């Protein structure tokens, strides 16, 4: 009961006691008994502004981060991005460093060294680590292709270095958790997350829970057919989402079309200037994004999609093409899609990992002795 109350306050706060009781299907007296220990432990507090309404004015409840700090780290094939946050996932410090090895013990040391430096001698309550792959039990990495890992007990390695509880998660699942609790979709019970960058990612929240399956980390959203006349991806699929809208594909198409090597930024600049090859590549990518979003909305029947990643820059150049394709692929009577853009940068992945650590710590926090 206390755990459910704390989780609800963190996600939906500021929340009145009446609303909290309604959300948890509790009587007012039971809800009061659940909230008092949370206040006594310094986990929640009342806001300074009272809510006006029938009866006595009440002060809404919000999470109280206090001095509790958490670490979050996102691993790629060659770098670790890390943050230290408070209990509401507000960023306190952030940095990225190159990995010195792919050997699991050394990667654990790299993660721990960076987090220790960011914490600056302050204690962490817990740590979350996310990566492109699968860690079904929250501790053992079942597979992580970019690191060449299979069945690596990575959680215990990081715990040995950090001395605090560690949870391992798929990067998309962690990012989705971060958007759900503290990000663009905070408090929503149903939504999707689509990421566009070096690859394509898809996360989902249904009935207030992040959808996690055994296939997390396989990149299944990366090969959805979007354009039968489009370019081929590395796996030979013609016009799939990877081939059409990812940054490496955009760069490759432009380099071939211009007969010289260009960067993603240069492709965008040339498209803005009206250079025909780049303008068409970016417009095609934008249409692909629109089609992908339409498919997600139509098949998953969500009304909100959070769109994130470095590939968002495509929409700054050809956003109208994306919107036109999305509108074409949606039934005119369908509920308008609430599209939310997360431009918070790469640290959002590490904040997602910190969010998973925060979630994992709550049971211990509500059962700790009152000081």
N, C-alpha and C positions, 0 to 999 in steps of 0.2 A: 504493500500500500504506500509506504513512504517512498519507495523506489519509483513507483508510477507517478506519484505526485511530483517528485523532483524532476523526472524526465519531462513531464508535461509543462512544468514551469520554465525549464530551460528552453524548450522548443517554442512555447506559445506565450511566454511572459512578455510584457506585464499582463498578468491574468488575475481577475478578481477571484475571491474565494467562492463566490457563487458559480462563476464559470468553471472553475476548477472542479467543484463538486459535480457539476453537470457533465463535464468531459469524462470524469472517472466513475460516474454513476454511484456517487457516494452521498450519504446524508450529510447535512451541515456539521453535525457533531462528529461524525467519523472523519470528515475531511479536516476538521480542526485538530483532531488528535494526530492526524498524519502530518500536518504542516508544522505543528509546534516543535517537534524534534529537529526538523530541518532548519528552523530559525535558530534554535538553541545551538546547533552545530555550526552556524554561520554559513550554511549552504544556500539559503535564500533570505531575502529581506523584503520589507515593505517599501514601496516607493514613497517619495515625499509628497506627491500629489494625490489627493483623495478623489475617488470616483463619486460623482453625484448621482443619485438615483433614489428609488423608493427606500424608505428606512434610513438608517444611519449611514453617513458617508463611509466608504471603505477604501483602504489603501491596497492597490494591486501588488501582487507578489512577483518578484523577479529573481533570477539567479544572482548569487553573490560570489564573484570569483575569488575574493580574498587574495591570499598569497599563493594559491595553488597554481602550479605551473606544469605544463605538459610538453612533451617533445613529439614532433611529427617529422618523419623523413620519407621522401619519395626517391626510390632507386630507379635509375635508368641503366643502360648498358655501360655507361662510362662516368656517370656523375651521381652525386647524392645532393638532393635539395632538402634542406631542413629548416624547421621553424621551432621556436618555443612560444607557446600561447598560454593565456589564462584559461579558466574553466569555461569561458564562453567563446573560446577559439579566437579571441582577439590576439593579433600577432604582437609579440614582445620583441622578438629578434628573428632574423632570417639570414641564411647564407647558403651558397652552393660550393661544392668542392669536387674535384676529380677523384674518382675511385683509384686507389693504388694497385688494386688487384681484383680478380673475380673469385678468388678463393674465399669461401664463406667466412672463415675466422677473421681474415683481414678486412673483408667488407664490414663485418660487425664492429671491428675496431675503428674503421673509418667513420661509420655512423656514430658510434659512441663519442669519438674524439670531437666531432663537429657539434654534437648536442651538448657535450660538457662545456665547450667553449661558448656556445650561445647562452647557456644557462648562467655562466659566469659565477660558478660556485653555489648557485641556488639549487635547492633540491627539486627534483621532478616527481610528480605523483605517478606518472606512467608515460609510456612511449608507444607510439604507433608507427609502423613501417609499412609502406605500400610499394607495390611493384607490379610490373606487367607480368601476370602469371596467376597462379592459384595457390591458396593456402587455406584449405577447407576447414582445418581445425584451429586456425588463428595462431599457429605456432610453426608448423612444418610447411615449407614451400614445396608443393607437389611438383610444380614446374615453373620455370622462369626462363624463357628462351633467350632473352637478351643477356642474361648472365650465364647461360649454359648450365642451369641447375635443374636437378630432379631429386625429389625426396631429400631435401636439405633441412635439417632441424635448425632453422635460422633463429627462431625466437629465443631459445635457450642461450645461443651464442651472444645475442645482444643483451639479454638479461644479465649474463655473467659480467659483461662489460659495464652495464649501467647500474645494476643493483636495484632495479625497480621492475614492476611488471611490464611486459612487452607483448603487444598483439600485432600479428602480421596479417595483412589483407591485400586483396587485389586492388590495384590503383583506381579503377573505375568505381568499384564498390565504395572505397573510402571517399573518393571525390563526391559521389552521390550522397553519402552520409553527411558530408560537410555541407552540401547545398541544402539538404533536408533540415538539419538542425540549426545551422548558423549562416546559411548562404542565401542565394537568390530565391530559393523555394522554401524558405524557413516556414515551418508550420503547415505546409500543404500535405495532404494525405495521399495524393496521387499525382505523379508527374514523371517526366523522363528527362535525362541528361544526355546530350549529344556533344561529343568533343571532336574537333577537327584540327589536325595538325600534321605530325609525322604519320599518323594513322587515324582511324575512325573508332570512336568509342561510344558505347551505348549503356547507360545505367537506368534503372527504373525503381521507383517507389510505388508500391501498391498497398492500399489499406494501412498507410503510415509505417510501412516497413521496407527497407531496401531489399530488392529481389536479389538473392544470391543463389547461383546454381553451380553444378559441377563443371560447367563449360565456361565459367568466368576465366578470362585471360586468353581465350582462343581468338579474339578479335572477329567474332562472327558478323558484326555490323560492317566490317570492312569490305565485304564482298557481295553486298546487296546490289542486284542489277538496277542501273539507273538510266542508261542510254545505250541501246543496242548498236549504235554507230560510233560509240566512244572509243578511246584508246584501250589497250589491254594492260592489265596489271601484271605483277611479277608471276602470278599463278596462272596467267593465260585467260583470265576472265575479261570479256570485252565490256567496257562501259560500267564497271562496278564502282562502288563508292570509293575504293582505294584508287582506282585508275583515274577517276574523274575529279576528285575534290581534295586529295591530300597534297600537302606542300611538296613532297618529293616528286610526285607525278606532274604537278603544275610546272615545277622547275625543269623537269626533263622534257616536257612537251615544248616549252618555250625555247630551251637551248637547242632542240632539234629544229624548230621552226625558224629561229634566228640564225642558226648555224654558228653559234658561239655560246660559251658558257655564261649563264646569268644566275643571279640570286633571286630568291623569292621577292625581296624588296624591290629589286630592279624590274621584275615582271609587273609588279603592282604599279610602279611609277610609269612604266611604258604604257600600261593599259589606261591609266589616267590621262596620259598625253594623247591617246588615240591611236597608238601603234597597232595596226590591224591584227597581227598574229597574237600579241599578248592580250589585246582587248577581247578577242574571241575566246581565248583560253580561259580568261577570268570570268567572262560571261557564262561560258559553259559550266565552269565550276560552280558558279552561283546558282545556276539552274539546277545543277545536281544537288546542291544543298537544299534547295526548295523541295525537290522531289523526295529527298531522304526524309526531311522533316514531315512532309505530307504522309509518307508511308508510316512513319512512327506514330503520328497522331491518329491516322486511320485504323491501323492494326492494333495498337495498344489502347486506343480510345482514351487518350489523355488529353486534357485541355490546356496543360502547361508544359512547355519544353524549355529547359535551360540549355543554351548553346554556348559552348566554351572552347577555348583553344586558340593557338596562334593563327589558325586558318580563318578566324573571324575577320581578318583584314580584307579578305575577298569581298565581304559584304560592304565594306567602306567604299569599294570601287563600283560594285555591281549589285547593290542591295535590291534595286528595283527588279532585276531579273530573277533574283531569288524569290521575292514576294509574288511576282507574277506566276512563277511555276507552282509555288505553294498554293495560291488561290485556284489555279487551274486543276490541281489534283485533289482539292477538297470539295465536298458537296456544298453547294451554296447555302443550304439550310443548316450546315454543321455549325456548332458553337464556335465563335471566333477563337483562334489559337492564341494563347497568351505566351508569346515568345520573349524570354528573358535572356539577355546577353551578359555573361560573366567575363569581364575584362580585367580581372584582378591579377592576371599574370601567373607565372608558373608556380609561385608559392601556394596557389590554391590547392595543388595536389598534396603538398606537405601539410597544409591545414586540414585537409580531409583525413590524413593519417592521424593527426592530433585529435580530430573529432572522434575517431574510433577508439583512441586511448581514453578520451574523456568518458565515452559511453561505457567502456569496459570497467572504469573505476567507480562508477556510481554505487554499485551494490556495496562495495567496501566502505564508501563514504557514509552511506546512510546507516551502516551498522557499527561505525566507529563510536567509541565512548564519547560522551559529551564532555568537553573540557571546561 
